[in-house]
């Protein structure tokens, strides 16, 4: 049986599992283009639960950790991370209908 090729999402999930242990999160990865037309990956990490357990030191350097692994699979989009609380997303959805 052939081994499944890793996707960008697989690689990002793997790095986040190593860095964000003890925190519940979900992930959204969307390819896009920046203002110069270069490929980027818009990565949204949705934190579910107690934000007080979330420490920024766990996220410092995520792009630096992910980029070489993405390059290994031929993904040339630059990873751009953002973080949001699940409760904040739910509040915005409720407000916008």
Phi, psi and omega in degrees: 000133182288144178281133180291133177290135179291140176264169176301318180298318178302314182294315180296317177301317181299313180295318180295322178300323178290323187268330186247048179291142178085003179236133175277133182209161173231165189226140172231127179236120181232121174293146180204186176234144175275184184295342178266000181087008178277145179292139173223162173243116177274111186249116177250123176256118182261113183272125180248118178120209188282109179298337181295339178277350182273124180240132183298334180298338178284342183255347179299129177081012180301316180300319180296326179283325185278321188306311180298325179290324176293319179299326179298331180261008177086011177274117183256005177288135179281129182283127177239114185265142167222153183233137181214146177282139177303321180298326178291319177297317180295322178296315180296318177300318180295321181289327184267356171093000000 
